[in-house]
């Protein structure tokens, strides 16, 4: 808690940085500070003492590209290769119900990713990180329960009081960081919590041993078992999806498997995930194949998070305090963005410490970081807030994966990889403008995908949609995640990608419209509020749909070809031409 009274005994020692909480966010921040600002003294206060159990029951068992690049910067790549599981991307099976897995659309990678990421056993990782940060020169106080944080005023140091072995101790600190997870000491005490319209909940448990989804499909389904990377599907984060829900299967390096269920409460009640029995019963109804395969496996633990998403009004202050990890904001486990937000928050925090130590006025950067972080959180929440119908719809879900990957690799990853946050605010504007464009386009796409899923019957197929297809613009975007570019080149790159994203939006509109036909298509445009997008589809592009297949293919732009290669051949309604006229009419009324 924060307090304006003095801690209960005299200040014993002064530290440059005190981090309250030694979970993933706090441990990684401590390592980052010691590597980038080695002159600073750092203390981490953590309630739980070692040894942590393998398979420690925490949120966040998977990482994606931003987090992977961040961990690499912290010198952890070799460690991860030895102690964690290399991840074979994200793999989705929309459809649900009794439909056999091999008859559902499979969306996922068909090759090892060029830019890797990891499946993380949190207990093992955090246990190992504690030893690593001690080697870095961090003071780690285990068994310490933070009781009070007294924020200094007008440049004064902060004071942190904590309980250890029955006694009360205290530290003064130039910087104090709240990394206390869901306890969220500063966010709660300073009343910084803000709500969202994303209402979802999750329940999950772990089972012993590796759970290989290939075992759900009979050996006679040879095509399925012979797909690229088929023997390694177990290393993916595998998603079993239906309307308003998705279940995950994640392997852990200690030999266990994490099984989870996420529900959108506009479709399914919270009681669905509030108990282990409720989760198992839901899977029996909606994912019976998965449930039957899990029936003989004992649940080693269970945890539930209800209505988990929250926003935060600010995470940084000119008074030298910061909030990182889920002590600040939490979004959704789909796409595993939690460690990405740790990467951003920790990097923002370290940059402020660097500037403040150099005697710079950090006020402009504090303002910018708070705005930028809220923007990232808000735009990420929008990926999930309206997606309940999409999760059970193969066509719309494939389009969602394509779009979300395109925007994530083209902008979010580039923002991190090119260290854009270190720029002065004036040099930041070009990247900010590209980010605003991506966010604006995404608002329209997510509305379109929801309407598409609500209006078009789901089409299940025995096909795999490799995401991304090699070669393709999408692959190029993924590969570029691993490149460091000069500032001008990086800005030109994200601007070009924003231009391409604008064209992708038009291709998705055309695809959905021609699948639906004129009357449902009119409703599609109304529900997605297409007339407000100010994103016209050129007449010459519409004219290509009148050509025969070969001529059309030859004249399509690289972006249009890329969308079609990744999502598969266009399925046209018999009255697709009339549906296209809705665009040329300039009105959907």
N, C-alpha and C positions, 0 to 999 in steps of 0.2 A: 504494500500500500504506500501511497505517498503521504507525507505528513509534514506539517509546518513546525512541529516541535522537535527538539533535539533527540537523537537516539538515546537509549537508556544508560549508556556509559560514555566515557570520554573517547573521542576519536583516537584509534590506535595507530593507524598507518594511512599514508596517502598513496593512491595509485593513479596513474594517468587514465585508465579505463577500468571500470567494473562492469562486467556482464552478468546480469541476473538470469541464470538459467543455462544449463549445460546440455541442452538437447542439440539437435542437428544444427539449427541456426546459430546458437551461441558458440558451439565448438568451432564451426567453420569460420565465424567472424573472428574469433580469437586467433586462429591460424593465419587468416588473411592480414590482420593487423600486425602480427609479429613478422610476417614475411615482407610486407610493404612499408611498415613504419616501425622498424626494429628498435628504435630508441624509446618507444612507449612501453611502460609497464602495464601488464594486463592481468586482472584477476577474474576468474570465472567462479561464481557461486552456484553450486548445483545440489539439489536436495537429495538425489538418489546416489548412493555410493556404489562403487564397483564391487564385484563384477556384475555387469548387466547380463541378463539371460539372452542367449541367442534367440532370434525370433521375437525380440522385444516388441510388445504390442503397441505400436505407435502408428499414426497416420504417415503415409509417405514411403512406400516401399519400391518406388519406381522413379526413374528420372528420364528426362528428354534432353534435347540438344543444348539449350542454354545452360542447364545445370551441369551437363557433362563438360562443356567448355569451361565453366567456372571451376569445377573440380580439377580439371587439367591445369588451370592457372595456379591452383594451390599445390601443385606437385603431387597429385594423388593418383595419376593414371596407372602407374606401375602397381601401386597398392590395390586399386580396384581390380586390375587384371588378375591379381593373385587371390583376393579375398571375396570378390563379389561376382555376379553372373553377368556377362555381356548380354545386352538385351537385343532381341531380334524385332525391334519396332513394336508398333501397335497393330493388333489384328482384331477384326470385328466380324461378328456373325449375326446380322440383324435377322429377325424373323420370329423367333420364339416358338412356343407351343410344341406339339408333337413332331413337327417337321424334323426328320433326321438331319444331323449336322452336315452330312455330305450333300444334302439337297438345298442347303442354304447358301446364299451368296457369301463368299469369303472376300473380305477386303483387307489387304495387308501386304507387307513386303515380300518380294520374290527373290531377294538377294540380301547379303549382309550389308547393313548400312555403311556408307562411306564415313560418315560422322557418327561415331558410336555413342551409346548411352548404357545405363546399367540398371539391373534389378538389385535393389539394396535391402539386405537384411539389416534393419535399423539397429537391433541389439548389438550385432557384431560390429557394425560400422561405428556406432557411437562409442563402444568400448575401446575400439582401436584408436579412434580420434582422440580420446582422452590421453592415451599414451603419447600420441604424436604431438599434441599441443604442449605437453609437459616438456618434451624434447625441444620444442620451439622456445621454451623459456616462459611459458604461461604459468601463473600460479593457479592451480585448480583446487578449490576447497570443496570436497565432497561431504555430503551429509549436512550441508548448510541450507537452512530454510530462511529465505529472505522475509523479514518481518516488516520493514519499513524503508521507504526511500524518501529522503528529504531533499527536494530539489533546491539547489542554490539559487539565489536571486542576485541580479546585478553583477554577474561575473564570479560570484562565490562558488566554491566547490560544492558538489553534492555530498550527501551522507547516506550510507546504506547500512542499516542494522540487520543483523542476521543471527539466528539461533544455531548453535553448534554444540553438540554433546551436552545439552542442558544449560549452557551458558549463553549470554548475549554478547555479541561482538559487533564491531563497527569499522567501517572504512570510509575515508573521504576519497572523492574521485573527481578528476577534471571532467570526464565523460562518464555517463551512466547509460547502459543499454538494457532495455527490457527484452529478454528472450525467454520469457517464462511460459511460452506456449499458451494453452487455453486459460491459464490463470490470468494472463494479460493484466499484470498489476497496473501499469501506467494507463493503458487504454481504458480500463474500467474506472480507475480512480479519477482520471482527468476527463471522463465522460466523452471519449473520442470515438466510441462505437457508433457506426452508422449501419442501418439495415439495407437489405437488398430485396428485390422482387423474385429472387431465385430461391425457391423453397424446396429443398431436397434433403434427404437424410440417408444414412448408410449404416449397415451392420456388417460385421465381418469376423471371421474366425480363421484359425490355422489348423492344418492337418499334418500329420507326419508323412514324410516321403514325397517323392516327385509325383505330381499329377499330370499325366500326359494326355492332352485332349485327343491325340491320335487314337487312343484306346477306345474312344466313343464311336469310332467308325470301323465297320467290319473290314477285314483284309480284302474281301471281294471287291470293295470300292477302289480299284487299283488307280483310277485316274486321280482320285483325291489324294491317295498316299504317294503318288509320283509327282505331285506338283513341286515346283522349285522350293527348296528349303523345308519341305514337308517334315523330314525327320527332326528338324529343329524348332518346330512350332512351339514346343514347350517353353522356349526361351522368350517368346513374345509375351507381352501383356495381352491375354486373350479375353475378349469381351463377348458375352452372350447377351443379346439385346432384344428387347421388345418394347411395345408402346409404354412410355413412361418409366422404363427401368433399364438397367444393365447390371450384369454380374461379371465380376473379374476373376481371373485365375492368374496368379503371379508366383513364379518360383523363387525360393529364397536359398541363398548359398549354403545355409546350414542344413539343407535337406528337407525343409518343410515347404508347404505350399499355402499361400494366402488365398482365401476364398471370400469374396465380398459381394454385397448387393447394395446398389444405389437406387433409390426411387424418387421420382418427382411427385410431390404431394398434391399436384393438381389432378393426378390420376390414381395414385395409390396412397393409402393412409400411413401415417407414421408407425402405427402398430405393426405394420408389415416387417419392419427392421428392428423393432425395439427389443426383441428377444431372439435367442438362437432358434427356438422352436418356430417363431414366426418367419425367420429367414428360410429355414428348411421347408416349411409349408409353402411359402411363396414359390420357391424353386420347384417344388413338386407340381404346382399348378402351371407355372409359366415356362419352366425349363426342365421338364421331366427327365430328359436324357442326362443332364448334368446332375440332377438330384439323385437319380438311381445310381450313378457312378460314385456319388459321395456317401451313399447311405451307409456303407460299412466302415466309413472313416470317422474316428472319434474327433470331436472338436476339442482342441487343446486349450482354447480360450475363446472369449467373445467380447466384442466391444461395439458400442453403438454411438453414433453422433447424430443428434436430431437437429434439423434446420441449421446446418453447419455453416452456411455462407454468411459472411459479414464484411462490411466495408469499414474503413477507418478514416477519420477526417484528416489526420496528419500523423506522420511517424517521425518527424525530425523537427528540432527546435533550435533557434539561435542560442538558447540557453544550454546547449551541449547535452541534450538527451536524445535518444533514438529508440525506436521500436522495430524489431525484426522478427521474421518468421510468422507463425500463426498467432503470436501475441498481438500482431497488427491486423492483418486481413486474412481471410480464407475464402477460397473460391469453390472448387469442385475437384474431385479426384480424377475425372475423365481427362485424358491427355497428360496426367501427372504434372500439373504446373506448380505444385507446391515448392519444390526445390528451385525452380526458376525464380520464384518470388524471393526466396532466400538469397539467391545470387544477386538479384537487383538490390534488395534492401541492404545486404551486407556491403556491396560495392559502393552504394550511395553513402553509407555511414562512414566507410573508410576514407572516401574522397573528402567528406566534410572534416574529418579529423586531420587529414593531410593539409587542407587549406587553413584550418584554424591554427594548426601548429606553425604554419608559415607566416602567421600574422595577418592573413587575409580576412576581409569582411565576408562571412559566410551567409549573410542574409539573403542575397539573390539566389544562391544555390539551394538554401533550405526551402525557399518558396518554390523554386523550380522542381526540386525532387518531390515535394509533397504533391504538386500538381501532376507530375509525370507518373508517380506511383499510383495515385488514385485513377488516372487514366488507364494504366495497364490493368489494374484490378477490375475496373468497370467494363472495359472492353472484353476482358476474358470472361467475366460473368455472363455477358451477352451470348457467348458461344453455347451456353447451356440453358439459360433461363427459359427459352421458348422451344427447346428441342424435344420435348416429351414425345410428340407424335413421330418425329424423325427417327428415333432409335429403333422403331419397329418396321421401318420402311426402307427396303434395300436401295431403291433408286435415289431417294433423297439422302440417305445416309452416305452413300458413295460420293455424292456431290458435296456433302458436308465435309467429309474427310479430305477430298481434293482441295476445297476452298480453304479450310482451316490450316492444312499443311502449307498451302501456297502463301498465305498471309503470315503465318508463324515463321517459316524459313526466310521469307523475303524481307520482313521488317523486324519482328521482335528479336530474332536471332542476330540479325545484322546490327541492331541497336546495341546489343551486348557485345558482340564480337569486335566491333569497331570502337568500343569504349566511348560511345557517344556522350555518356553522362559526364565525362571529364572536361568536355568543351565548355567554353564560356557561353552564357545564355544567348548572346548575339549570334554565335556561330552554330547554334543549335537549331535555328529556325527552319532550315531546309529539311532536316530530319523530322521536325515536328509537323511540318506541312504534309510530308509523305505519310506520317502516322495518322493524321486527321483524315486523309483520303482513304486509307485502308479501313479505318473505323467507320467512316460514312458508308463505304461500299458494303462492309460487313453487316451493318444494320439492315440494309435492303436484302442481302442474301439470306440472312437468318429468317426474316419474315417470309421470303419466298419459299425456303425449304419447309417451313412449318405448313404453309398453305398447300404446297405440293403433296406433302405427306397426308394431309387431311382430305384432299380432293381426289387423288389418284389411287387406285387399288394397288397394294404392294405386289410386285412381280418377283417371285422367288425363282432362283435359277441355280443350277449346279456349277456355276462358273466362279472363277476367281478373278477378282479385279486387283491386279498387282498395283500397289500404291506406294511408291510411284512406278510407272512404266519406265523401263530403260530402253533407249535414251528418251528424254523428254525435258521440257522446260521445268517441270516439277523436280526432276532429278538434278538439273542444274542449280535450282534454288537450294536443294539439300546440300549439294557439294560445296556451294559457296559459303555455307555456314562455317566451314573450317578455314576460310581465307581471311587474312588480315589485309585491309586495303588502306591506301592513303585516304585522307579525309575527302578530297574532291571525288575520287573514284567511288568511295563508299556512298556518297550522296547521290552521284549519278546512277549508281546501281539501284538504290531503293526507289529513286524517282522512276526509273525505267520499269521496275517491278510494279509500282503503283499504276503506271499506264497500262501494263499488261493485266493487272487485276481488274481494272475498269472494263477491259474487253472480256475477261472471264465472266464477269457479272452478266453481260449481255448474252454470252453463250449459254449460261445456266437458265436465264429467262427463256430463251428460244427453245431450249431442250424441254423444259417443263411445259411450256405452252403447247408445243407440237405434240407432246405425249397426251395431254389432256383433251385437246380439241376446243372448239369455240366457246361453248357455254361454260363448262368448268374453267376454261382458260380465262374467261372474263372475270369469274369469281376469284381466280388466282391473282390476277392483277389488282383487283379491288382489295383483297385481304392483305396483300403485300404492299399496298399503297404505291404501286409502281409509278403512277402519274406524278408523284412527289419527288421521285429520285433525281429528276433532271439528268437522266442518263439515256439519251436516245440511242437506238440501235440503227446504224446507217442503212439507208435504203439499198445500197449495193450489197450489203451483207444479207439482207432479207432476200434479195433477188437470187442469190446462190442456191437457196432452197428449192428453186424451181428447176434447177438443172438435173441432168441424170447423175447417178452416183459418181461416176468416174470424173466427169467434168467438174462437179462440185468439189470433189476431194482435191483436185489439182489447184483450185482457185481459193481454197480456204486459207486463212492466215495461219501462221505457226501457232498462235494461241488457240484458235478454233480446233486445229488438228490435235493439239495437246489435250484439250478437254475431252475430245472424242476418243482418243487413244486410251486415256486413263479411265473414262467412265463407260466405254463400250459403245457399240453402234446405236444410233438414234432410233428410238421407237416412235414412229409417227402414227398419230390418229388419222383415220380416213379423211377427216376434215381439217387437217393440219394447216392447209392454205388459208382457210377462213380464220383459224386461230391467229395466224400471223398478221392478218389484217387488223386485229385489235391494236397492234402496235402502230401501224401506219395511220390509223384513225386519230391517234393522238389523244384519245379519251377512252376510259373504261366505264363510263357512266352508262 
